[in-house]
Amino acid sequence: MTPATGNSPGKDAADTGILSRAGDLFQLLRDGKARTRAELALSTGLARSTVASRIDALMLSGLVGPAGEAVSSGGRPPSRFAFNPSARVVLAVDVGATHVNVAVTDLGGKVLAEHRLQQEVADGPEAVLDRLVAEGKRLLAAADRSLDELAGIGIGLPGPVEHDTGTPVKPPIMPGWDGFDVVRYVQRSLPVPVLVDNDVNIMALGERTAHWPEHDNFFFVKVATGIGSGIISSGELQRGANGTAGDLGHVRVPRGDDVLCTCGNYGCLEAMASGPAIARQLREQGLDASSGADVRRLVSAGNLQAIQGLRQAGRDIGDVLATVVNLLNPSVIVIGGSIGDSGEHLVAGIREVVYRRSLPLATSHLRIGLSLAGNKAAILGASQMVTQHVLSPAVIEATLQATG
Amino acid sequence: MTPATGNSPGKDAADTGILSRAGDLFQLLRDGKARTRAELALSTGLARSTVASRIDALMLSGLVGPAGEAVSSGGRPPSRFAFNPSARVVLAVDVGATHVNVAVTDLGGKVLAEHRLQQEVADGPEAVLDRLVAEGKRLLAAADRSLDELAGIGIGLPGPVEHDTGTPVKPPIMPGWDGFDVVRYVQRSLPVPVLVDNDVNIMALGERTAHWPEHDNFFFVKVATGIGSGIISSGELQRGANGTAGDLGHVRVPRGDDVLCTCGNYGCLEAMASGPAIARQLREQGLDASSGADVRRLVSAGNLQAIQGLRQAGRDIGDVLATVVNLLNPSVIVIGGSIGDSGEHLVAGIREVVYRRSLPLATSHLRIGLSLAGNKAAILGASQMVTQHVLSPAVIEATLQATG
């Protein structure tokens, strides 16, 4: 695989203005169905000889493999070909505030090996990325796969990322990372395409790919130490003009008018409904709570004040989500993150407000629920981000030209 | 052209799973640049003979025409071909509460003839659509174009529309239109593809196509009798799961807690900042104002209370747009509609709040301004909606197969 110098959007083929060749043929095969050369010629309009040479190139790359024989209409039965997702592997990495989760997956998102490291993101990019690379190499070996088989690396970071360059931009909890060239640093050790995005975007991608693939208008909310969201509209992850789309945490909520947020504004959602914010409100009621983990502990112990606090946080989040529903009209809203995963009380508060405040037309088919991928969402999404890129027509084409 | 039975999304080629043929070749030519057969063969990888037969089909349809000769490298100079936007025409229609604007445009969006009718949308679909069809035929004749040259009809309606079927869904100011099959009714008179959307979506499309084509994350707000928005993210108009995306008017604003909206909720933006809402507030101050038109009249006469009212409406809209900016991270927000067009006071109020409330990262390159297309936005957008559809690879392909 040719190393990318940064992330590229999915529309490579259209951007180059060229209709790519074997890359386009490969897109037909990506659904996993087996086809003969004749079937491929028929559905693309390409000459038999052209199809044959492109299939040869794809076979050589390993991305396409033989898939048995079709029924013959007389003579030697024609061979069939299909996408082979185990041809390459991906390193999928989820960097959190205090952990780094590293996994090896195949091109279909199947996890082949996985390990969770204790690691402070505040130790800075070199320390975190060095450990991530070392662990990735170890897991590749454990999965019995070589570096040659590595198609790319996907990394989720807990802060804003300029997706086109893979660079963190003023991330509040990541000292030393602002403007750091993550892609180039990782490629010095592992010369493959490296794609970086913020953790909530990859969680949205992972949750949707694994559990809601038929929903093209999908909204993922992470409720943890911070609050953020990942937006999928018309089937595409939406990052906005500067990559900051989905910043739900600093939307103002009515209840919070006199609460100062870390961003300098008053009444931000994050200052009212994040894990630390709920803990602060419980402390003000005399409870022993200093973090989101304490809130979860109190809730699972059945503490009524904590349950009420969680439900009220749900109402505050619901207040903002009512606007999201009117604005984006998603068919599914999924709540994840460490607080989001802590049960139905938060979701109950969210539903209460969304169904009261949003227009009936937009909520008639709306589903609101907890994450199904749970703590796998980020790894699945990081893997998916890489396969979307390396299996796109233009990149396939470039790869075949480089190796052919 | 083959009549469509309803609207189709832009992804026809991908949806059919087939790489289309002459349709794809046409996409290359759509940029207007002239190319030779050899150049087209080179950039598509298609055989010379294949390119030649597809160019023949496109020439026969008139969509592609001769565009002079290239420089010869010896022998007869090769012919060049280019997209011919005047090959077909489009009927672009903007239906408002009390008017119907009908235009004939070419495939490049150039207006060839246009007329504005006084017509109440409340007279019901048959009355409005019959007049629209009659006026469309008259304008076609006036522009010296035949019905055979009509590629399609684009209609914007002042209410929610299910875009896939072109059906109005519970439109509040359109009695008799709920669930009416606009597409089939119009096609009984004019058997061409008919595409229907709500007026704000087509205004967004028109404004962006005409003035901000390089901005892929674009947000259009219409402020008039109602308040709505059109969202373009990643270069695509976003309609949401049920076609209700962009419903800004019923988002709650802090100042409006005790004001009842027509939707039954309290504190909706539309109940605070629409033309009638500003007029109501001015009446409460003893001024003679019963509509948005009165507000505009008072503002242009320099009435200070009216100017303050407009500015406060801008602040209320800005309160919701601050959330939009955090959520969608657009690079351009355009304010249009009859109140939006009435000057800088509204925009000043919007800017004041958006720049105070939104995160610096999202506003550093954000532009907020008045509509440049003005009252042309809807016609331009209706035309663009049709050309996006009829010039898509799959539809071009189907057309050529039907006529060839």
Interface residues (C-beta under 8 A of the other chain):
Chain A: G17 I18 L19 R21 D24 Q27 L28 D31 S43 T44 G45 L46 A47 T50 P160 V169 K170 H215 D216 N217 S229 I231 S233 S234 E236 Q238 R239 G240 A241 N242 G243 T244 A245 G246 D247 L248 H250 V251 R252 P254 C263 N265 D319 V320 A322 T323 V324 N326 L327 L328 N329 P330 S331 R357 S358 L359 L361 A362 S364 H365 L366
Chain B: G17 I18 L19 S20 R21 D24 Q27 L28 D31 S43 T44 G45 L46 A47 T50 P160 V169 K170 H215 D216 N217 S229 I231 S233 S234 E236 Q238 R239 G240 A241 N242 G243 T244 A245 G246 D247 L248 H250 V251 R252 P254 C263 N265 D319 V320 A322 T323 V324 N326 L327 L328 N329 P330 S331 R357 S358 L359 L361 A362 S364 H365 L366
